[in-house]
């Protein structure tokens, strides 16, 4: 101890309290902070830590399958891959988006725009879908780089597929990614979800969609999933069977091509739709993954309007088949009796104007039945003049015309039954008597859809009930009202329709088939008022746009089988010759080949 | 060399605190090393290494208790010169880890010269200050502070701002404990805060980043702000009772960065809650208070100043680390004694504890 410098004790160095104060300060300072973090804001941080590790993700519900009446699959679900991003896991979003754009070959601008727009709809730590559908090859590339790009995740989701493609497009419609408006309206929809846009997919959305489930998983900081737990299983959408017969649909489409037009086949007693064809058509599969702008424009600008469902969305002048309504109206109001004969000289004079019958030489003396069978215009000119437009329009409306039939498809049109009020509103001019004559033979302003006409023919057969047409096999029969005339009149009209097929002068002679009762009525509706120069020309010699629309309304009965078939061929020319073969093909399929 | 009377004067409360802290540290490291993986927990061997280093530290502590601490006065200068030389060597022979050149490799272990420098500054500071009888005036203050400034500049250049500042603050604490003239104290209190903003221009980019992030962690939650945010979430989500041992989700799922080193206290706070964290804080305060007591009871100025130095050594680390973990200070890479994993830190800690115990057990030598 000798080396130790034995300084004398000089008393304590200064500030003996300083150190103690520092200790007390340390305790108070951090003690308070701990209280603040752990007690005062403990719940908040607890939630934060849960958000960190607990991820809740949707379990996708498979959309309900659609089948035809014979169980042919019409709409199904196939697995598809979507690329999603959890932005809280992604260290550099801009770089990641650039890489994604390179992988899937979409412009970065587009991707960034979608990302920014979608961001606010996605909860923190949830998957935001960047690319709704990527190919298997792309999945392989992305998966192999997964570790370098934290936050990116590939989701497997059910994707809608329509195995029958264009043949069913007008009925089924399609699903596609929900847009801004749909997302705002329905809180159950998430970004990237598909939703029915048109057709049955649209109207049956509530039944088909199902309910998404919820999955909870624990993840670590690198986004790896450790434990998974299903909180709520998803509920699959309802599988539905349609009343539509796909085989029939196919036969009709083949018979109708290459014409543009529509064919409706109904069961008159139930209102079930067996076929609803509109040509030309489109492939609904191309909409599911988002249709390309080019393809979309091509469809929109196609002069034959393939997106138009002609059976319900197009209203045409009915031409002579409107005489089926006029005849009923005349009988119901007592304007004519069945046996009353009118002389047809080939034209009818109203004031200074001459209204001609299609048969220039005239029909001679015609009663109601002959007027229908041979489609005498003069008979109905006179009848129309007697009845007046108000009576005709009221009657036609109570027969179901001028309003949608109520079929479960969107954008159905109601057609048009004109009257003087309508004329005033539309043109600001009074109704002319000549127009009444035009309406009496289904020309002028009167417009009906093929489906409306089918429902009317069905009502003639089923005891006068105007049924709401239905596409679902199990849907109950729903009557929207009764025809405003009695059974005797209905029978007279259906008898006249049968005579139109069976009679020597009937305009629908080509429908005649052995072993079954078939009734029909042709209609040749002017699309435009033809100029003189095209008069008496054959259909082929007239430019397509100016050609007449060809109608054929018919029913066929064999034993218990009862059908209504209505065909409309746009610019097809004469009803009997253009629409007839198509209708015949339908009955041949329905009643079997042997009935030829 | 050691007689029975000295053994009976050992401050057992102090050593008990230290051992308890070390025990809690190892326990906490056991949990902080655990990673939750599919099908259970995976353990890193950090707690075991820490235990070994603790053992080595205890041996070093015993060794430092054996001789009379006054012998250190004569060793203070040579030790200081050695440590400055080591620091000067770092730019030439140093190992670069995490972009900073702070270590010198000795094959089986890496020596961190800044740790040595802290002890040497502490010793030399105590020696120089003990010689001065009056309160310090400007000239003396400058001379004394030079002892800290030389190694501090070398350390800051590594770059290791945290350790450099610790050296200055450590010495500064000792100086103030010793006592300076009132006008100087006033001067420092006024000029210091005024000069602080200018230090901004001497900071590295990443250091500026850290300070900006501290002021607003939300500006980059996945980058610079991540540490601060996740650490507070860990502590805060512990609540009153904590999530339980080995139940800390923030740490086991790796949301908490540096969880076995700088942010080990966050793991503790998450798993043991307010109760546990407060208990640990109390334990630290008791530990510090024992050092304060020893400094009061020391038989000479050197011993008293030595204790004050050790006090500031621990106090500053606790203040800075807990302040950082609790989101009250910018992120500075300073470990929490006993709780954070660190080999040389453990050895140095126990070495200093040994010094305090040494002073404490010899407090009666001259008072008979």
Contacts between the chains, C-beta under 8 A, distances in Angstrom:
chain1	res1	chain2	res2	distance
A	1	B	68	6.4
A	3	B	71	6.9
A	3	B	74	6.5
A	4	B	68	6.4
A	4	B	70	4.3
A	4	B	71	6.7
A	4	B	73	7.8
A	5	B	70	6.9
A	5	B	73	6.1
A	7	B	130	7.2
A	7	B	300	5.8
A	7	B	301	7.1
A	7	B	302	7.5
A	9	B	299	6.3
A	9	B	300	5.9
A	9	B	366	6.2
A	10	B	133	6.5
A	10	B	300	7.8
A	10	B	301	5.7
A	12	B	296	6.3
A	12	B	304	6.1
A	13	B	129	7.5
A	13	B	177	6.2
A	13	B	178	4.8
A	13	B	179	6.5
A	13	B	301	5.7
A	13	B	304	5.5
A	13	B	305	6.2
A	13	B	308	7.4
A	14	B	135	7.2
A	14	B	177	7.1
A	14	B	178	6.3
A	14	B	179	3.1
A	15	B	176	6.8
A	15	B	177	5.4
A	15	B	178	7.9
A	15	B	179	6.0
A	16	B	296	5.8
A	18	B	176	6.9
A	18	B	177	5.9
A	19	B	177	6.8
A	19	B	288	7.8
A	19	B	291	7.8
A	19	B	292	4.3
A	19	B	295	6.7
A	19	B	308	6.7
A	19	B	311	5.6
A	20	B	289	7.1
A	20	B	292	5.6
A	22	B	288	7.8
A	22	B	311	8.0
A	22	B	315	6.1
A	23	B	285	5.2
A	23	B	288	4.9
A	23	B	289	5.3
A	23	B	292	6.4
A	23	B	315	7.8
A	24	B	285	7.9
A	26	B	281	7.8
A	26	B	284	7.4
A	26	B	285	6.3
A	26	B	288	7.2
A	26	B	315	6.9
A	26	B	318	6.6
A	26	B	319	6.4
A	27	B	281	6.2
A	27	B	282	7.2
A	27	B	285	4.8
A	29	B	328	8.0
A	30	B	281	5.5
A	30	B	322	5.3
A	30	B	323	7.9
A	30	B	326	6.5
A	31	B	278	6.1
A	31	B	281	6.1
A	33	B	326	4.7
A	33	B	328	6.2
A	34	B	235	7.3
A	34	B	269	7.2
A	34	B	274	5.8
A	34	B	277	5.1
A	34	B	278	6.0
A	34	B	281	7.1
A	34	B	326	7.1
A	35	B	274	6.8
A	37	B	232	6.1
A	37	B	235	5.0
A	37	B	236	4.3
A	37	B	269	7.9
A	37	B	326	6.5
A	37	B	327	7.7
A	38	B	235	6.3
A	38	B	236	5.9
A	38	B	238	5.5
A	38	B	239	5.7
A	38	B	240	6.7
A	38	B	269	7.0
A	38	B	273	6.2
A	38	B	274	4.1
A	38	B	277	7.0
A	39	B	239	7.5
A	39	B	240	6.2
A	39	B	274	5.8
A	41	B	236	5.6
A	42	B	236	5.8
A	42	B	237	7.2
A	42	B	238	7.6
A	42	B	239	4.2
A	42	B	240	6.9
A	42	B	274	7.9
A	43	B	239	8.0
A	44	B	236	6.9
A	45	B	232	6.6
A	45	B	233	5.1
A	45	B	235	7.3
A	45	B	236	2.6
A	45	B	237	4.4
A	46	B	236	7.2
A	46	B	237	4.5
A	46	B	239	6.2
A	48	B	233	4.5
A	48	B	236	7.3
A	48	B	237	6.7
A	49	B	233	5.1
A	49	B	234	7.0
A	49	B	236	7.9
A	49	B	237	3.7
A	49	B	249	6.0
A	49	B	250	5.5
A	49	B	255	7.7
A	50	B	237	7.9
A	52	B	230	7.8
A	52	B	233	6.7
A	52	B	249	7.4
A	52	B	250	6.9
A	52	B	253	7.4
A	52	B	255	5.1
A	53	B	249	5.1
A	53	B	253	5.2
A	53	B	255	7.1
A	88	B	222	7.4
A	90	B	222	7.7
A	91	B	222	5.3
A	91	B	223	7.1
A	218	B	249	7.9
A	218	B	253	7.3
A	219	B	253	7.2
A	220	B	35	7.9
A	220	B	36	6.8
A	220	B	252	8.0
A	220	B	253	4.0
A	220	B	254	5.2
A	220	B	255	7.5
A	221	B	253	6.0
A	221	B	254	4.0
A	221	B	255	4.6
A	222	B	254	6.8
A	226	B	36	6.3
A	226	B	37	7.2
A	226	B	38	5.6
A	226	B	253	7.7
